[in-house]
Amino acid sequence: MRSLRIWVGTAVSLVFLVLLLWRVDRDELLLALRQVDARWLLLALVVFGLSIWVRVLRWRTILARVMPVPTSDAAELLIIGCAANNILPARTGEIVRAVLLQRRHGGSMVTALGTIVVERVFDGLILALMLAASLAFLGGNALLRQGALLAAAGFGGVAAVLVALALWPRATRGLIDAILSRFPAAIAPRLRALSTRFLDGLVALGSARTWAIVGAASLLTWSLEAATYAVVGTAFGLHLSPLIYFAICGAANLTVAIPSTSGAIGPYEYLVVVVMTAFVPGVTESAATAYAIALHLFVLLPVTLIGVLLLWRRDLGFGDLARAGSVEAPQPATNTGAAR
């Protein structure tokens, strides 16, 4: 199954890369890259670092009612997870982060994964709304608008389900027990234990205050990332409307829903170019492609390098990441904990 994910992801990325590069003028592409003002990239690095820090504080807030961890540990694990996402296919870094959290702080890997699912749902909802709101003002490109509305509806529906699960845990677990009673006795206890541990990871959503904090932090972190895109654009001599950068941020980062290879290489660049050529008068595909490639490298490389250094400090390597990413869910314990 893991090999199939890799091959499917590679095929998807190759398709998007071919669509991206087949009409690009190579000389114009290289010229655009050579004319970058590197001084702006230093500022972009600071803004991007702030977006990562807000993301760390958001995850620590979600974890607080499940397994409180120091901010430094949350930062280290989140960055390692991001690096693993950039190295391994199919968002495997989320599992890596959950496994490493369990190894360091105990508890259940499935519960940890539940907190990360909360993050991802908030991310998807904010990005879809960001894209839809930007396109409402920019107009044009019906395909992007339809995709944004579909993503907003999908992530909004999942968010509503997660909140309902968190607000009424006993009713939810009663429903799960009723469903699992029809399963074979050999697997029903395992599924019941896994579902209980996963629901434990949604505890934060049962608090209106935490919901507000996580929502605000999600909006802030992606706004800072859009600001990073704007500063990188300035380095390329692009002075675009903030709405365009919000649209680029929303469209490019929603590619995590596509089973591409490491770091969403291919779909990310393709959608950056689609947004730019649709809404920036006079921009050539070569100039847009140069910006897309440089932007993606800018957001991938620093996190990946820092994550690898953190792994090295812990005496872990790429093989450890791969093994953590393919780890099976743990066997259920005899006592799965009281309902929350």
Secondary structure per residue as TSV (DSSP state, phi and psi in degrees):
chain	resnum	aa	ss	phi	psi
A	1	M	-	360.0	-42.1
A	2	R	H	-63.4	-40.3
A	3	S	H	-63.2	-38.1
A	4	L	H	-63.3	-42.0
A	5	R	H	-60.3	-40.9
A	6	I	H	-64.7	-45.2
A	7	W	H	-67.6	-41.7
A	8	V	H	-63.7	-45.3
A	9	G	H	-61.6	-42.5
A	10	T	H	-62.4	-41.9
A	11	A	H	-62.8	-43.1
A	12	V	H	-61.6	-47.1
A	13	S	H	-62.7	-41.7
A	14	L	H	-62.6	-40.7
A	15	V	H	-59.3	-47.3
A	16	F	H	-67.4	-37.0
A	17	L	H	-66.2	-38.8
A	18	V	H	-64.4	-45.9
A	19	L	H	-59.6	-33.1
A	20	L	H	-75.2	-43.4
A	21	L	H	-98.3	-13.7
A	22	W	T	-69.8	-22.7
A	23	R	T	-107.3	7.5
A	24	V	-	-84.2	137.4
A	25	D	-	-81.0	114.2
A	26	R	H	-63.6	-40.3
A	27	D	H	-63.5	-42.1
A	28	E	H	-67.0	-36.2
A	29	L	H	-62.0	-47.7
A	30	L	H	-66.5	-36.5
A	31	L	H	-63.1	-42.8
A	32	A	H	-63.2	-37.8
A	33	L	H	-70.0	-35.8
A	34	R	H	-71.4	-23.0
A	35	Q	T	-90.4	7.8
A	36	V	-	-66.8	135.7
A	37	D	-	-89.6	102.8
A	38	A	H	-64.8	-21.2
A	39	R	H	-61.4	-36.4
A	40	W	H	-68.1	-26.9
A	41	L	H	-67.0	-29.3
A	42	L	H	-65.1	-42.8
A	43	L	H	-64.3	-41.4
A	44	A	H	-60.0	-36.5
A	45	L	H	-64.1	-38.8
A	46	V	H	-64.8	-46.1
A	47	V	H	-64.5	-41.3
A	48	F	H	-65.0	-38.8
A	49	G	H	-61.3	-38.4
A	50	L	H	-63.0	-38.9
A	51	S	H	-64.4	-38.0
A	52	I	H	-66.9	-40.3
A	53	W	H	-64.3	-41.2
A	54	V	H	-62.6	-37.1
A	55	R	H	-64.0	-38.4
A	56	V	H	-62.3	-48.0
A	57	L	H	-63.3	-34.8
A	58	R	H	-64.5	-46.3
A	59	W	H	-65.5	-38.7
A	60	R	H	-62.5	-35.5
A	61	T	H	-65.0	-41.8
A	62	I	H	-65.5	-39.0
A	63	L	H	-72.2	-22.7
A	64	A	T	-54.1	-37.0
A	65	R	T	-92.7	2.9
A	66	V	T	-114.3	-59.3
A	67	M	S	-149.7	87.4
A	68	P	-	-55.5	132.2
A	69	V	-	-132.0	152.8
A	70	P	-	-61.5	150.8
A	71	T	H	-59.2	-37.7
A	72	S	H	-62.8	-39.9
A	73	D	H	-67.5	-43.3
A	74	A	H	-59.6	-41.7
A	75	A	H	-63.8	-45.8
A	76	E	H	-62.1	-46.0
A	77	L	H	-68.3	-38.5
A	78	L	H	-65.8	-42.2
A	79	I	H	-67.7	-39.8
A	80	I	H	-62.1	-41.3
A	81	G	H	-62.6	-41.0
A	82	C	H	-64.5	-41.9
A	83	A	H	-62.2	-40.4
A	84	A	H	-64.5	-37.3
A	85	N	H	-61.7	-33.3
A	86	N	H	-80.1	-18.9
A	87	I	H	-100.4	-39.7
A	88	L	S	-103.2	156.4
A	89	P	S	-82.1	166.0
A	90	A	T	59.3	40.2
A	91	R	T	54.4	35.1
A	92	T	T	-63.7	-21.2
A	93	G	H	-60.2	-25.3
A	94	E	H	-65.6	-40.4
A	95	I	H	-70.0	-39.6
A	96	V	H	-57.8	-45.3
A	97	R	H	-62.3	-43.1
A	98	A	H	-64.2	-40.7
A	99	V	H	-65.9	-45.1
A	100	L	H	-66.4	-35.4
A	101	L	H	-62.8	-43.0
A	102	Q	H	-63.9	-42.1
A	103	R	H	-63.4	-36.5
A	104	R	H	-85.5	-37.0
A	105	H	H	-119.5	3.6
A	106	G	-	75.1	-158.2
A	107	G	S	76.5	-163.3
A	108	S	-	-104.0	135.9
A	109	M	H	-62.5	-36.8
A	110	V	H	-68.1	-37.3
A	111	T	H	-63.2	-44.3
A	112	A	H	-59.9	-40.6
A	113	L	H	-64.9	-33.1
A	114	G	H	-61.5	-38.6
A	115	T	H	-66.6	-33.5
A	116	I	H	-73.3	-34.8
A	117	V	H	-60.1	-40.4
A	118	V	H	-57.2	-46.6
A	119	E	H	-55.2	-50.6
A	120	R	H	-65.1	-37.1
A	121	V	H	-66.6	-43.4
A	122	F	H	-61.8	-41.8
A	123	D	H	-59.9	-50.1
A	124	G	H	-61.0	-41.2
A	125	L	H	-65.8	-46.5
A	126	I	H	-63.5	-44.1
A	127	L	H	-64.0	-42.2
A	128	A	H	-65.3	-42.5
A	129	L	H	-67.4	-37.5
A	130	M	H	-60.4	-45.3
A	131	L	H	-67.0	-45.4
A	132	A	H	-63.4	-42.6
A	133	A	H	-65.5	-41.2
A	134	S	H	-63.3	-44.8
A	135	L	H	-68.0	-27.4
A	136	A	H	-62.3	-32.1
A	137	F	H	-89.5	-36.0
A	138	L	H	-77.4	-31.7
A	139	G	-	73.4	-173.2
A	140	G	-	68.4	175.7
A	141	N	-	45.0	80.1
A	142	A	H	-61.7	-33.1
A	143	L	H	-64.3	-42.9
A	144	L	H	-64.7	-40.9
A	145	R	H	-62.7	-44.6
A	146	Q	H	-64.9	-40.7
A	147	G	H	-63.3	-40.2
A	148	A	H	-65.2	-43.9
A	149	L	H	-66.3	-39.7
A	150	L	H	-64.6	-43.4
A	151	A	H	-65.3	-41.2
A	152	A	H	-62.8	-42.0
A	153	A	H	-65.5	-41.5
A	154	G	H	-66.0	-51.4
A	155	F	H	-68.4	-34.2
A	156	G	H	-63.4	-40.7
A	157	G	H	-64.6	-43.0
A	158	V	H	-64.9	-40.5
A	159	A	H	-61.4	-42.2
A	160	A	H	-62.7	-39.9
A	161	V	H	-64.6	-44.3
A	162	L	H	-62.8	-41.0
A	163	V	H	-63.8	-42.4
A	164	A	H	-61.8	-41.0
A	165	L	H	-62.9	-38.0
A	166	A	H	-74.7	-34.6
A	167	L	H	-77.0	-31.0
A	168	W	-	-126.6	66.6
A	169	P	H	-64.7	-39.3
A	170	R	H	-66.2	-43.8
A	171	A	H	-62.9	-40.0
A	172	T	H	-63.0	-45.0
A	173	R	H	-71.2	-30.1
A	174	G	H	-64.5	-41.5
A	175	L	H	-64.2	-42.7
A	176	I	H	-62.8	-42.6
A	177	D	H	-60.5	-40.2
A	178	A	H	-63.8	-40.0
A	179	I	H	-69.4	-43.4
A	180	L	H	-72.1	-18.3
A	181	S	T	-63.9	-18.7
A	182	R	T	-90.6	-4.7
A	183	F	S	-86.4	159.1
A	184	P	-	-58.1	142.9
A	185	A	T	-61.1	-22.7
A	186	A	T	-70.6	-29.2
A	187	I	T	-114.3	-15.8
A	188	A	H	-59.0	-44.4
A	189	P	H	-61.7	-38.5
A	190	R	H	-64.2	-46.1
A	191	L	H	-65.5	-36.9
A	192	R	H	-64.6	-43.1
A	193	A	H	-65.3	-42.3
A	194	L	H	-64.6	-42.5
A	195	S	H	-65.2	-37.8
A	196	T	H	-63.8	-44.2
A	197	R	H	-67.3	-37.6
A	198	F	H	-64.5	-43.9
A	199	L	H	-63.1	-30.4
A	200	D	H	-60.2	-29.7
A	201	G	T	-73.8	-11.1
A	202	L	T	-98.2	7.5
A	203	V	G	-55.2	-38.0
A	204	A	G	-58.7	-30.9
A	205	L	G	-73.0	-9.5
A	206	G	G	-78.4	-6.7
A	207	S	-	-109.3	124.4
A	208	A	H	-61.8	-37.2
A	209	R	H	-63.1	-45.6
A	210	T	H	-65.7	-40.1
A	211	W	H	-56.1	-45.8
A	212	A	H	-65.7	-42.6
A	213	I	H	-64.8	-45.8
A	214	V	H	-65.5	-41.0
A	215	G	H	-63.2	-45.4
A	216	A	H	-64.9	-41.1
A	217	A	H	-64.9	-37.2
A	218	S	H	-64.5	-43.8
A	219	L	H	-63.6	-40.8
A	220	L	H	-67.7	-43.7
A	221	T	H	-64.4	-38.5
A	222	W	H	-78.8	-26.6
A	223	S	H	-66.7	-40.4
A	224	L	H	-65.5	-36.5
A	225	E	H	-67.2	-39.8
A	226	A	H	-62.4	-37.4
A	227	A	H	-64.1	-36.7
A	228	T	H	-59.6	-43.4
A	229	Y	H	-61.7	-37.1
A	230	A	H	-67.0	-41.0
A	231	V	H	-67.9	-40.7
A	232	V	H	-63.0	-38.7
A	233	G	H	-61.1	-39.2
A	234	T	H	-62.6	-37.5
A	235	A	H	-61.1	-27.6
A	236	F	T	-91.3	3.2
A	237	G	T	79.2	17.4
A	238	L	-	-96.4	123.5
A	239	H	-	-120.0	84.1
A	240	L	-	-105.1	164.0
A	241	S	-	-62.8	141.1
A	242	P	H	-54.5	-32.0
A	243	L	H	-60.3	-36.0
A	244	I	H	-67.4	-40.4
A	245	Y	H	-67.6	-35.8
A	246	F	H	-63.9	-40.2
A	247	A	H	-65.2	-42.1
A	248	I	H	-61.4	-45.9
A	249	C	H	-61.2	-45.7
A	250	G	H	-64.1	-48.9
A	251	A	H	-66.1	-46.7
A	252	A	H	-65.5	-41.5
A	253	N	H	-81.2	-16.0
A	254	L	G	-71.6	-9.4
A	255	T	G	-66.6	-11.4
A	256	V	G	-62.8	-18.5
A	257	A	G	-76.2	-12.3
A	258	I	S	-92.7	134.0
A	259	P	-	-74.3	66.8
A	260	S	-	-91.7	-177.7
A	261	T	S	-81.2	-166.4
A	262	S	G	-50.9	129.8
A	263	G	G	69.6	14.3
A	264	A	G	56.8	32.0
A	265	I	T	-63.4	128.3
A	266	G	T	112.2	-73.9
A	267	P	H	-59.3	-39.2
A	268	Y	H	-58.9	-55.0
A	269	E	H	-62.1	-39.9
A	270	Y	H	-60.7	-44.2
A	271	L	H	-74.1	-30.8
A	272	V	H	-59.8	-44.9
A	273	V	H	-66.3	-40.5
A	274	V	H	-58.5	-46.9
A	275	V	H	-65.2	-44.8
A	276	M	H	-65.2	-45.3
A	277	T	H	-70.9	-21.3
A	278	A	H	-81.0	-31.8
A	279	F	H	-123.0	-3.0
A	280	V	S	-112.0	104.2
A	281	P	T	-60.7	133.1
A	282	G	T	85.1	-9.3
A	283	V	-	-73.6	135.8
A	284	T	-	-89.0	159.5
A	285	E	H	-63.7	-32.3
A	286	S	H	-67.0	-44.5
A	287	A	H	-65.5	-41.9
A	288	A	H	-64.8	-37.9
A	289	T	H	-68.0	-40.2
A	290	A	H	-59.9	-44.6
A	291	Y	H	-63.0	-44.0
A	292	A	H	-62.6	-44.1
A	293	I	H	-65.8	-47.1
A	294	A	H	-64.2	-40.1
A	295	L	H	-62.5	-44.7
A	296	H	H	-66.2	-41.6
A	297	L	H	-60.9	-37.8
A	298	F	H	-64.4	-39.7
A	299	V	H	-86.0	-17.1
A	300	L	H	-89.0	-47.8
A	301	L	H	-64.6	-48.6
A	302	P	H	-59.6	-46.1
A	303	V	H	-64.5	-41.0
A	304	T	H	-65.2	-44.1
A	305	L	H	-64.1	-44.3
A	306	I	H	-65.1	-41.8
A	307	G	H	-61.1	-41.0
A	308	V	H	-65.8	-39.8
A	309	L	H	-62.9	-40.0
A	310	L	H	-65.5	-38.2
A	311	L	H	-63.3	-43.7
A	312	W	H	-61.7	-39.1
A	313	R	H	-63.7	-28.8
A	314	R	T	-93.0	7.7
A	315	D	T	60.8	38.7
A	316	L	-	-115.4	156.8
A	317	G	-	-133.8	-172.2
A	318	F	H	-63.6	-34.1
A	319	G	H	-62.1	-38.4
A	320	D	H	-65.0	-38.6
A	321	L	H	-61.6	-47.0
A	322	A	H	-62.4	-41.8
A	323	R	H	-66.2	-39.3
A	324	A	H	-65.3	-38.1
A	325	G	H	-70.4	-22.0
A	326	S	T	-105.7	12.2
A	327	V	-	-64.9	144.2
A	328	E	-	-85.0	155.4
A	329	A	-	-61.9	143.0
A	330	P	-	-69.1	157.4
A	331	Q	-	-69.4	145.6
A	332	P	-	-67.3	142.6
A	333	A	-	-83.0	164.4
A	334	T	S	-64.3	-42.0
A	335	N	-	-106.9	111.7
A	336	T	-	-90.6	1.0
A	337	G	-	96.9	154.3
A	338	A	-	-74.7	156.4
A	339	A	-	-66.1	140.6
A	340	R	-	-103.8	360.0
